[in-house]
Amino acid sequence: MGASFDISFVFSFLPKLLGTLGTTLLIVACSLLAGIIVGFLVALPRLYRVPVLKTCSEIYISFFRGTPILIQLFLFYYGLPEIMKLVHVDMTRTPVLVFVILTYGLHTGAYMSEMIRASVMAVDKGQVEAAYATGMTGVQAFTRIVLPQALGIAVPVFSNLVIALLKDTSLAFTLGVMEMSGKAQTLGSLTQHFIETYIALALIYLVISFTIEKLLLVAEHRLLRHEKRNTPEKQSFKINKSWSYRRIIAELGSGKGGAGL
């Protein structure tokens, strides 16, 4: 049993937890950047149906979506150095943060690849064919027709992925990384005010998640600002967009069951 509840500790713990916010945001930013790059590279073989690479992409996605992030952290932290010893590479002095960012980046990349693939496939192929008919090249058709619509479709899912990544970083302390959750665990152990510690931690996560959600909502509205006028053409596009949202949700899935092989 901890010490009796005292609301004043919640406010005293807030600045101490915020002192480690930079580490948490660093993990999120680096993992997100790595996840976007990896996700794009993994999505390409599935979009263009490259035989061998397509199968490799599906196995990769199935593994990272079908196993808990905590197990992945342990596998990379303890297993990767042992594998690298086989090629005479010493990783014993590699900072723990590198393993954490690598794991989160690859984990996020699996979901990013599904988001990219589903959002691109949700754009009507007739629009691409019309772009080719007007003389556009493949690059022009993608950047001017497909990409703007795909971004608008993907933003809500991207927002969920970013917030999920932010919350998943709370497991980094299991490897000794002193981010917000690790700091909260330390403060709770030292003061025995565990409830106050985790209330303060929850408030910080809530504020950050709310801020990210609102910022990405503004970005979504800007990307879809062409829908504001209620003309027949816009109404037709809204119907297609609603179908696109249903499709991307079905493609991506809300769980972590992995892609079918």
N, C-alpha and C positions, 0 to 999 in steps of 0.2 A: 504493500500500500504506500502511496506517495503522501506528500504533505497535503494539508487541507487547502481547498480551492481559494485562490486569491486573485481577483481580476486585475490587480495592479501589475502582476507578473506578466500578463499578456502584453501590456504596453511597454514594459521594460525589456521584454524579449524581442519585440519587433525590430529595433535598430540592430541588435546583435545578429539576428537572422538575415537582415538586409545586407549585412557586411559580407555574406557569402553569396549574395544574389549574382554577383559578377561571374562566379564559377558556374553557376547553373545556367545563366544566359550564354556563356561561352560554349558549354556543352551543346545547348540547343542550337546555336547559330552554326557551329562547325558541323554538327551532325546533320542539320538541315541542308547545308550546302553540299556535303558529301552525298546525302540521300537523293538530292535532286539530280546530281551528275550521274550517280549509279542508276537511279530509276530511269533516266532517259536512255542510258546505254542498254539497260535490260529490256526496256519497252520496245526498242527498235526491232530486234529479231522477231518479236511476236507480232508487231505491226506489219512487217514485210515477209513474215513466214519463212525465215531462214531455217532450213531443216535442222541442223545440229544445234545451232545456237538457240533456236526456239525451245528445244527440249532442255538445254542447260538453264535457260531463263526460268522455265517452269519449275525445275527442281529447286533453283535458288529461291524463288518466291514461296514455294511450298514449305521449305525449311524455315525461313525467317517468319512466315506468317503462321506456321503450325507449331512453333516451339516458344515457350515463355522467354521474355527478354532477360530474365534473371539467369536462366540456364545458359543463354548465349553469352552473357557477360563472363560467367565462369569458364565456359569453353574457350573463349578467346584469351582470357587473362592467364589461365593455367595451361591451355593446350597449345596456343600459337607459339610460345617460346620453345616448347618441346619439339614442335614440328620444324621450326627454323634451325634448331640444332643439327638436324639432319643435313642441312646445306651449309653448316658451319657459320651460322649467323647468331650472334649473342644478343639476346633481347632482355637480359636480366636487369639492365640499367635503364630500360625504357620506362618513362613516367607512366603511372597508372592511368592518367588522363588520356593518354594516346589510345590505350586499349578501350577505354570507355567510349571515346568519340568514334573509334573504328567500329565498335559493335553497334552503337546507336545509328551510325551512318548507314551501315549495311542493312540494319533492321528497318530503318525508315525508307531506304531505297526500294525494298520489296513493295511497300505500300505506294510509294511514289510511282513506281512503274505501272502498277495497276490503274492508278489515277490518270496517268498520262495516256495510257492505251485506251482506257474507256472514254475519256473526254475527247480524244481525237476521233475515235470510231463513232461517237455520238453526233458528229457534224455530218449533215446530209451529203452523201456522195454526189448528188446531183449538182450541188454548188461547185464542187471541184471540177466536175465535167464541164460545167458552164464556163468556169474560169479558163480551162484549156481551150474551149471553143472560141474564146475571145482573144486567144494568142498568148496567154500567160504561160510562163515556164512552171515547172514543178515547184521551184523555190518560191516564186512569186505567189502561186496559188496557196502554198502553205502559209506564208507570212501574212498575206493580205486577206485570205478567206478563212482558212482552217484555224490558224493560231488565235486570232482575236475571239472567235466563238468558243474554242476549246478552253481558253483561259477563263472566260466567264462561267463556263460550266464547271470547271475544276476548282474554282476559288472556295466554294462552301466545303468541299471535301478536303481541300488543302488546309483550311482553317481547322477542321477537326483533327487532321494529322499533326499540325503544329501544337495544338493544345494537348493532344495525347502524348506527344514527345516531351513536352514540358513536364507533364505529370510522371512520365516514365523515368525521368532523370532522378527521381527520388530514390531509385534503386542503386544509383552510383555509389552511395555511401557504403554498400556492402563490400566494395573493393577498397575502401579506405579514402575515397575522395571526399573532402570536406566541403560539400555543397550544402544547400539549405537543410535538407533532411538529416544529413550527418551532423550538422551543427545543432539541430533541434534535439537529436538523440543525445548529444553530449550535454546540452543545457538541462535536459530533463533528468539525466543521471546525476548531474552535479547538484541540482536544486531540489530534486524529487517533486517538482511541479510539472508533471508530465502533461496534464490536461491543458494547462495554460500555454505550455510550449507548443502543443499541436494545434491549439486554437489560433495562436499567432501565425503558425506556419500555414494553416488552412486559409487564413485571411490574405496572406501574401499571394499564395497560388491563385486564389479567387480573383484578386485584383488584376494580376498579370493575365490570367486567362480571359477575363472580361475585356481588358484593353486590347489584346490580340484579336479577339472576336470582333470588336467594333471596328478596328482598323481594317481588317480584311473585309468586313461588310461594306465599308466605304469603297474599298477597291473593287468589290463585286459590282456595286451600283455604278461606278465609273465605267467599268468594262461593258455593262449592259445598259448604258444610258441611251442607246439608240432605240430602246424599247419604250421610251416614255410616251411617245405619241401613239395614240390608239387608232392607227389606221388599219385597214384590212390587211395590208402587207405585214404590219407589226403584229397584228393579232395572230396571223398565220405563223409568224416566227415564234410567238409565245407558246403556241400549241406545240411546235417542234421542240422548243426548249424544255417544256414540261416533260415531254417524252424523253428528252435527253437526260434530264435529271433522274428519271426512273431507271433509265438504262445504266447510267454510271453507278447508281447505288446498287443495282443488281450485279453489275460487273465487279465492283469493288467489294461489296459485302460488308456487313457491320461486324462480323466476327473475325477470328484469326484462324480459320480452318485451312487456309492454303489453297492454291490453285490446283484444279484437277489435272492430273497427268495423263 
